[in-house]
Amino acid sequence: MPIILAVNGIVETYPIKPVGPRNGAESPGEREHQHSSSLDRSALAAQTAYQQQSNERPHLKPAILARDLMSAPVLSLPSDSTLLDAWAGMSHKGFHHVPVTSMHDTLVGMVSYRDLLHHVPELITAGDKRQASRRRLAEIMTSRVLSATPVTEIREIARAMLDERIHAVPILDHNRHLVGILTTRDLLQGIANHGPLELWT
């Protein structure tokens, strides 16, 4: 399942880079072209049978999916919540990212710990918090959000996180309702607790 990119309510598939062949590896067609002239009839028949057997093998399937490592349930806040609400929730739970939802409970944005520190310095100075109690998450949230489904491959998510330099990807069901979140911490815990991680079976 693909990574989904949503910007201001417009949803599109995030471009995933294909995993190319190893450096220096030749394709079967190149090898056959280079060596077919020197093969005798029996060797050519054996090579053809081997290639047919390889093509009939079932394709590799991913062993580790988002649902295997994601954290659930997820703390989320509606877009009309205040920055003070987000700060209190993050501080109490120890989270660094909070998904923001609409009145229909669909994902509309993300707010990070860094967003709060950047927009409302008084949150950490224990000074006047009236501004933080008035400002809404909709004003500062990131609306360009990458999300995935529970059956998205971990390698696709990790690659997208590296490319986009993000540390959390919300996991949504087919109705785009939040069912989990996958963070860099979850990936590291997966490596530590499930090692060695077999990405393919």
N, C-alpha and C positions, 0 to 999 in steps of 0.2 A: 504494500500500500504506500502511496506517495506521501511526501511531506507537503503540507498545504500552507500557502502564503495568503494571508488576508490583510488587505490594506483598506481601511475605511469601509469595511463591509463587502468589498469586492474580493472574491475568493479565486485563487488560481493555483495551479500545481507548481511547486518549487522545482527548478531544474536540478536534477541529480546527475552528477558526472558519472559516466559509465566507468567501471573498473576495466582498464585496458590490459592487454597481454603483458607478460613480464618482458623487461628489456632484453633484446636479443633473441626472443622467441620467434620462431617462424610459424606461419599458419600452416595447417595440413595441406592446403592447396599448393603453397610454395614448395614444401618438401616433396610433394608428389611430382610436381613439374620438374624439379631438379634431379630426382632420382629415377623416374619412371623409365628413362631411356636405358639405364644400366640394369634394371631388374629383369630377371627371366620370368617366364610365364607362371611358374609355381609361386615365386615370391610375390608377384603382382596379385595373384589370387588370394594369398594369405593376407596381404595388406588390405585388400578390398574387404575381406571377411572381418578383419579387425575393426576397420572403420565403421562397417555396418553395425557391429556389436556395440561400439562406443556410442553411436547415434541412438541405439535402442535403450541405453541406460537411462533411468529416471533422472531428471534434473535435480541438482542439489537444492535443498530447501533451507531457509534460514532457521536456525535453532533458537536464537535469542531475539525476542520481539520486545516492543515497548512495554507490553503488559507484564513481562517477566521482571522488569527492573523499576518500573514507575512507582512513585509514591501516591497512595490513595488512602482515604479521601483527601481532597485538596481544599485549603483555605482560599476562598474567593470572595470578592466584594463587589457589590453593584456599583455602577459608574457614578451614582450620585452620593456615594460614601465620601467622607472627608479624608484629607491627608492624615489627620489625627487618628482616624479609625484605622487606616493602613499601618501607621506607625505603631499603634498599640498592638495590633495583631501580629505584626512582624517581630516586635520586641518580645512579646509573650511566648510566641511559638518558636522563635529562632529561625524564621524563614527569611530569605532574601528576595523572593519574587512572589507577587500576588497577582493571579489572573483577575481581570475585571470583566464583569458580565453585564448584559443588558437586562431590561425588565422581563424579557422572555427567557432568561437564563442561558443565553448563548454568549460565547466569548467575543468581546469587542476590543480588548486591549490587555496590556501587561504593565505593572508598576514594579519597579525594583527598589531595593534599599537605597541604591545610589541616586535614583530619581528623587526620593524624598529628601535626602541630604542636600542635593543640589538646589531644590526648589524652596525648601523651608529650613534654613539653618537654625532657626530658633527651637526646632525640635530637640536638638542636642545641647543647646545652651541653657535649657530649663528657664528660658525667659518668657516673653509674652507669646502665648500659643493661640491667640485669637485668630490670627491669619490662617493657621493650620486648621482651625476648627471651622473655617468658612470655605476654604478652597476645596473643590471637588476633584475626585480622581480623574474624571473625564477631561479636566483641564491639563493634566500633566502626563497621562498614560501614553504609552507607545501603542499606536494603532496598527503598526506594521508588525504583525505577529505570525511567527512560524508555528504551526501545530502539526500533530501527527495523530494516527489512529492507534489503538492498542495492538494492531498487527503489523505496524510499520517496523521494518528491520532496524536493529540498533545501529548497524553501520551507516545507514542512510541518515539517521538522526545525528549521529556523531559527526559525520562529514558536514552536514548543514550547520551544526553548532560551531564547528571550526571555521567554516567559510564566512559565517555571519558574525562571529565573535560574540556569541550569546551563551548564556549559562543555564537556560531553562527552556524547555519546550512543553507546552500544555498538550495533553492527550485528550482527544475528543471522540465521542461516539458518532454514529452516522447522522444524528440530528444536530451535530456540532455542540452538544452539551459536554461540559467538563467532567471527565471521569478519572483523571490523574495528571501528574506532572512528572517530567523526567529532567533531572538536573545533572550537572557535572558531578555533584556529590553522589547521586544515585549510580552513575556510571562507575565511579571509583569504588563504591561499596560493592557493586556487582563484580568488579575485578578482584577485590579483596576477599569476598565471601564465596564466590562461585568459581574461583580460579582452578584450573585454567578455563577461560571462557571459550567454548567451541562455538564460533559464529556460524558454522555450516555443518550439516550432517549429511 
